[in-house]
Amino acid sequence: QVQLVESGGGLVQFGGSLRLSCAASGSISGFAAMGWYRQAPGKQRELVATITRGGRTNYSDSVKGRFTNSRDNAKNTVYLQMNSLKPEDTAVYYCSAKRNLPPYDYWGQGTQVTVSS
């Protein structure tokens, strides 16, 4: 059982930056992918970014060019650098770890990001 703990959320002004961290209680090198999702009030949880074991990244169109997903296997930590933040980025951001065999997704408790206009 791996626990994921997000940190780095907070209140930031339009155009500002934040860096989220996701620290795992165990090794992340065995997971097929690590991901960031977000959920705004009244909306469904949506994919923000993923990074595979090999380091390949994928981003939603809404954050492409502004957010950067990275991982440090030695620290068992995943990061989401968020630049040029907009009010529509306001949400609870969740970290996830995807295991393929057997299939299972681990989730963190989330961290609130609020962008003021």
C-alpha positions in Angstrom: 0.0 0.0 0.0 1.5 3.3 -1.1 0.3 6.6 0.4 0.5 9.8 -1.7 0.6 13.2 0.0 0.2 16.4 -2.0 1.5 19.8 -0.9 2.2 23.2 -2.4 -1.3 24.4 -3.0 -2.5 27.8 -2.0 -3.9 31.1 -3.1 -2.2 32.9 -6.0 -3.1 35.8 -8.2 -3.8 35.6 -11.9 -0.6 35.0 -13.8 1.2 33.6 -10.8 3.0 30.3 -10.3 2.8 27.4 -7.9 4.7 24.1 -7.6 2.8 21.1 -6.3 4.6 18.1 -4.9 3.4 14.6 -4.4 5.4 12.5 -2.0 5.0 8.8 -2.0 5.5 6.6 1.0 7.3 4.0 -1.2 9.0 3.7 -4.5 7.3 5.2 -7.5 9.7 3.7 -10.0 7.4 0.6 -10.4 4.3 2.5 -11.3 3.4 2.7 -14.9 2.5 6.3 -14.6 2.1 9.1 -12.1 -0.6 11.7 -12.8 -2.2 14.9 -11.7 -6.0 15.4 -11.8 -8.1 18.3 -10.6 -11.7 18.8 -9.6 -13.4 22.1 -9.5 -16.6 22.7 -7.5 -19.6 21.2 -9.3 -17.4 19.6 -12.0 -16.1 16.1 -12.6 -12.5 15.2 -11.9 -10.3 15.8 -15.0 -6.9 14.8 -16.1 -4.3 17.5 -15.9 -1.0 15.7 -16.7 0.7 12.4 -16.6 4.3 11.1 -16.6 5.2 7.6 -17.5 7.8 5.4 -15.9 10.0 6.3 -18.8 9.5 10.0 -18.4 7.1 10.6 -21.2 4.6 13.4 -20.4 1.1 14.2 -21.5 -1.0 17.2 -20.8 -4.6 18.3 -21.2 -5.1 21.0 -23.8 -6.1 23.5 -21.1 -2.7 23.4 -19.4 -0.4 22.6 -22.2 2.5 25.1 -22.4 1.8 26.4 -18.8 2.2 23.3 -16.6 5.2 21.0 -16.4 5.0 17.5 -14.8 8.3 15.9 -13.6 9.4 13.1 -11.3 12.3 12.4 -9.1 12.5 8.6 -8.5 15.2 9.0 -5.9 13.0 11.1 -3.8 9.8 9.2 -4.7 8.2 12.5 -5.5 6.3 13.9 -8.5 6.0 17.7 -9.2 3.6 19.9 -11.1 5.0 23.3 -11.9 2.1 25.6 -12.8 2.8 28.9 -14.5 0.6 31.6 -15.9 -2.2 30.5 -13.6 -5.8 31.5 -14.5 -8.9 31.6 -12.3 -10.2 28.6 -14.2 -7.3 26.6 -12.8 -8.9 26.8 -9.4 -9.6 23.3 -8.1 -8.5 20.6 -5.8 -5.5 18.9 -7.3 -5.0 15.2 -6.8 -1.9 13.1 -7.3 -2.4 9.5 -8.6 -0.2 6.5 -9.1 -1.2 3.9 -11.7 -0.2 0.3 -11.3 -0.8 -2.1 -14.2 -0.3 -5.5 -12.6 -2.7 -5.9 -11.0 -4.5 -2.8 -12.1 -5.0 -0.3 -9.4 -4.9 3.5 -9.0 -3.7 5.1 -5.8 -4.9 8.6 -4.9 -3.7 11.4 -2.6 -6.0 13.5 -0.5 -5.7 16.5 -2.7 -4.4 20.1 -2.3 -6.5 23.2 -3.0 -5.3 25.7 -5.6 -7.2 29.0 -5.8 -6.3 31.6 -8.4 -7.8 35.0 -7.9 -8.5 37.5 -10.6 
